[in-house]
């Protein structure tokens, strides 16, 4: 089984990158399932229903989320009915939506997918991702050995610790939220593939997707600014993982960086 996993998709440039690059990668790499983090899709913060549909048409099979999940209230129109949309599982149980799902690949094999928020340096107060994942992974393993975990977190240490904590129990632990692709992809000793951050899908002549001049001005003056989504040097970053579908153990992991044909 071959999986394409991409990081935070930022605004309209990120959506364009998905539409152009994901179908190409799915063909050339023989991808069975494509997953992307969609919490920054609509003008850089949140997800509108029409943009979720745009990403599905662009080739993504599953969307995960993060701390900006509620920034567009329109998500409430689909959060409880879209079977391909995963919210952070360590929100309170009364929160609408699904914290874990099981989907089928193009060849009919089952894959479990879950999403958690980190707690270190994050603005939300959530349940422990360690405790929540222990319960969720046990449930998902009743249906499939192939399990993918999106850890949407700020602190590298928290992501690394979750990778070791889940080694041998899941197929992939990948980090999102910081928007910068890390060079630490590896397969851990018990068969779990890991990367601290898969990177952003969006404009790289920016500060993590936002207009760099506006962000610099804020650092210089401490006067709040509205940060607009940048446009230049649009790239898709992520990973391609090959998994043994019978055992759930990862066989290979490699980073991907693909630019738009015209760079914008």
N, C-alpha and C positions, 0 to 999 in steps of 0.2 A: 504494500500500500504506500502510495506517495502523496505527501501532504504539502500544500503551499500555505504558509502562515505569514501574514503581513501585519505590520504594526499600525500605529495610530494614523488614520486617514484624515488629512487636514483639509477641510474646505473644498471648494470647487476644483482647485488644482489636484488635490488628492483623488477626487472622484474621476477626473479625466484620466489620471494615471491608472486607476483600476480598470476603466473601460478599455484603455488601449493595451495595457501590458498583461493583465491577468489572463485574458483569453489566449494570448500568445504563449505565455508560460504554461498554461494548462495543456496546450497542444504539444509544445516542444518537449516538455518535461514529463508528459503522460501523468498529469496530476489527477488523483482520484477525489480529492476534497480540498477546497480552498476556504480559508478562514481569515477574517480581518477584524481589527478593532475599530469600531465606528463611533466612538464617543466624541470625536472632534469633527465630524463630517459636515455638519450644517453651520457654515460661517465660522468654523473653528471651535465650536462648543455646542455639544448636543447633537441630536439626530431627529430629523423630520421624517415622517413616514414616506414621503415621496423620494427622499434621498436613500432610504433603506431599499426601496424597490429599484432605484437606479443602480445600486451596488449589486443587487441580485442579478439584474440584467447584465451587468458587467462581468459576471462570472463568479462572484463570491457565493459560497453555499451557506456560510454561517457568519453571524456578526456577534462579536463580544463587545462589552462596554467598559465603563470606568467611572471616575468621580464626576464627570460632566453629564452623566446619564439623564439627569432631570433638568438640564439647562433649557431644553425645548419641551415645554409642557405637552406639545402635540404627541410626544412619544407615548403618552398614556392611551392614545387611540389604538396602539398596536402592541404594547408591551405584554399584554396578557393573552394575545391571540396569535402572535407570530411565532411559529414553531422553530424558526431559525435564529431567533434573537435571544442572547444570553445576557442577563444582568449579573452584577456581582452577587455571589451567593451568600456573602456574610453581612448583607443588610438584614434588618429585622424581618422576621418571618411574615409579618403583615404586609410587607412591601409587594406590590404587584409584579408579575413577571416570573421567569424561570431562572434559577441559579445554576441549573445543570440540564443538559438535554442529551438525548441519543439520536443521532441521525444516521442515514445510510449513505454510503459512497455511491459513485456511479456504477460500481459493480455489485452493489447490494450488501456490502459489509458494514457492520455497525461500528460507530465511533461515538464515544462519550466525550462531551465537551463541558467544561466548567470554567468559571471566571471569579476571581476574588480581588478585593481591594486590600492593599497593604495598610498598616496602621502607623508606621513610622513616618513622621513629617507630613502626613496627609491630613486634610481638613475635616474629613468625616470621622465619626466615632462608630466603628463597626465591631462585630464579633471577631474573635481571633481567626485569621485565615487558616492557621494550623489545625485548630479544633474542627472548624467547619469542613475543611478538606478531608480530614480523616473520615468523617461520616459520609460525605458525598462520594468519595472514591470507593468506599466499601459498597455503596449501593450501585454505582455504575459498573463495578466489576462483576456484578451478578448478571449483567447483560453483555458486556464486552471487555476484553483485555486491553483494547486500544482506547486510551483516555488522554485527552489534551487539556492542559491547564494554562489559562491566561492569568498571570499575576500582574495586576495593574498597581504598581507601587513605585514609590520614590527612592527608597533606600536600597542600595545594592546588597547590603548585608542581609536584609529581609528576604530578597529574592533568592540569593544564594542559599540561605538556610532552608527555604521552602524546597528548593531543588534537591538538596541532600535529604530532607525529610521525606520526600516523595519518591526517591530513587528506588526503582524496582516495582513500584506500585502503579506508575503511569508511564505513558509513552513519551510525552513531551511536556516540559515546563518551559514556558517562554514569558519573558517580561515585556511589559508595555508601560506607557506613561511618560518616560523621560525623553522619548523621540529621537534618541541618538543610538545608532546601532553599535553594539559592543562586539568585541573580537574574541569572546570567550566561549564560543559554541563548542560543545563537547558531548560525548556520551559518557554518562556517569557509570561507575563500576557495575551496578546491577541492571543497567539497560535503559535508563531514562535519558533522553536527549534534553539538553539544557542550553539556554542563552539568556543573559541578564536583560538585554533589550533587543528586540528585533529591528528597531528603527522606525522611522516615520515614512508615510507615503504622502508626499507633498513637496512644497518649495524649499530647497536647501540653501538658497541665497536669502537667509532669514535667520531669526532666532527662534528655533524650534517651531517653525512654520509661520511666525508672525513678522510683520514689517520691522526690519532691523533698526531703522532710524527711530521709530516710535519706542521700541524697547530700550535702546541706548539712551534716549532722552529721559526716560523714566529712571534709569539707573543714575543719570547725572543730576537730576533735579528732585527726585522722589515725589514729583507731582503726578498723580494718576493720569494715565492716558488710556484711551480705547485702542487696543491692538487690532489692527486689520490683518487679514491673512495675506501673506506675500504671494508672489506669482512666478518668480524666476527659478530656473534650474530644478525643474520638477523631476523627482525620482520616486521609484518604488523600492522600499527595502523590506526584507523579510528573510525567511528561511525555507528551505525544502528539506523535508525529513522523510526518510524511507523507514517504514515500520513493518515488522513481521506481524501480520494480522492474526496469526494463530497464538502468539505468545504476548503480543503487545510491546515487545522490546524493540528499541530503535536500532537500526542497522547503520544508517548514515545521517549526518546533518551537515548542511552547508549554507552559508550566507548568500543572499541574493541582493544585488543592487542593479536596477534597470532604470534608465532614463527615458523620457518621452523622445520620440523621434526628432522633434523640433526643439526640445529642451524646455518647452513652456506648456 
